[in-house]
Amino acid sequence: MKRLAATVILALSGACAMAQMTPVGLWKTIDDDGKTEKSLVRITESGGVLTGTIEKIFDPAKQDAKCEKCTDDRKDKPVQGMAIIRNVRQDADDKTIWTGGEILDPNNGKTYKTRLKPVDGGKTMEMRGYIAFIYRTQVWQRVE
């Protein structure tokens, strides 16, 4: 009986750890300077596809901002509540990363290919936006 209980506890703790190694959840975005908190982005999964939506903007001056420079269906829409990450899927070869989609920078209206990689036991995530070999990486912090 003790062995069964120990096995169940180990299996559940392993499942909880794996659940944290997914981008799904609420993330605090940190600017490229590594210090400035910008927003909260909730990443959800539906049918194996991830979407990230801005839930809160920390800068009071930008809370009512619209994506004036966007060129797609998000043009002139409020940034708060906007899906900035679209069509991201778990990589077929490397299950520790999620790729294949795009991320929008609402400040300049540009979209970039994206790669999401939870690190540090899922406490942080490397969010990389790139075009060809030019990229920038931000480290986001898990809120929930």
N, C-alpha and C positions, 0 to 999 in steps of 0.2 A: 504494500500500500504506500509506503514512504517513497519507494522508487517511482511509482506512478505519479505521485504528487510532485516529486522533483522533476520528472520528465515534463509534466504539464507546465510547471513554472518556467523551466528553461525554454520550452517552445514558445510560450507567451512572451517572455522577455526578448527572445530573438525576433519575434514578429513585431514587437514594439520598436525595437532598434531599427529594423528594416523599414518600418513605416516612416521613421524620421529621415531616412536616406532617400526620400523622394522630395521633389520640389513642391509637392502639394502642401499648402498651408499659407499662413500669413507672414509676410516678410517686410522688414524695415529696410528700405533702400538707402544706401549710403553713397554720396557723391564720390567722384574719382579722387578727391583729396583724402578720402578715408576717414573723414571726421563729420562732415555735414549730413545730417539726417534729412532726407528729402520727402519720403512718402511711405505709405503702407500699401503693399501690393498683395492681393490674395490670388494665389494660383490654385486653380481647380482642374479636375480631370473629368473628362466625359468620353467614353469609348476609346480610351488610350491616348486622347489628345489633350494637351495642357493649354489653358488660357490663363493669362494674368491680367487682373483688373485693378486699377488704382482705387483704393478705398478711402484714402485720406492723404491730403497734401499738408505738410507741416508749416510751410511759409504762408502766413495769413494773406499776404499780398498776391499769392498765386492760387488761392482756393477757388476763385471764380474764373480761372483762366480757360480759354478755349484754344483748341489746336488750329490756329489760324494758318500755320504753314503746312498742315497735312494736305496731301493730294489725293487721298482715297476717301472712303465713306466716313472717315472720322473728321473731315474738314469742318471747321467752325463748331465742333461739338465740345462740350465741357470735358476737360482733362480728368477731373475727378469723376470716377465711374466708368472711365474709358478702358477698353481692353487694349493693353499695350503689348502683350505677349500673345501670339496666335500660332496655332498649328504645330506645337512642339510635341515630339514623341520620344519615347525612350529609344536610345540607339540600339540597333539590332546586335551589334558586335560588342559594345561596351555598355553593360547595364548600369554603370555608375553615372552615365551622362544622358542628357535629354537634348536632342538637336532637331534640325529639319524645319524649324519654324522661323518666326521673325519677332523682333522687338522694335517698337516705335519709340523714338526720342521725341516727345511732344514739344520740346523746346525748338527744334529745328525742322520737325515734320518728316524726318528721314527714317526709313526702316532699314534694319540690319538683320542679317542672319544671326541666329542666336544659339548659344550652347549654355545649358544650365548644369551645374555639377555641385550637389550637396557635399560638403566637407566637414571635418571636425565632428563626426558623428551626427551630421544633419543640423548642427547648431548654426552653421553659416552656409552660404551658397555662393559659388563663383558664377556670376552672370556675365557672359562674354557676348558682346555684339561685334560683328565683323563684316567687312567687305573684302573679299579676296584675302590678302595676307595682312591687311591693316585691321587691327582690333583694339578694343579697350575692354578691360575687365573691372567689374565692381564686385565687392564682397558685401552681400546682403546678410542681415541677421534675422534668424527665425524668431517670430513673436509667438506663434502658436502652430 
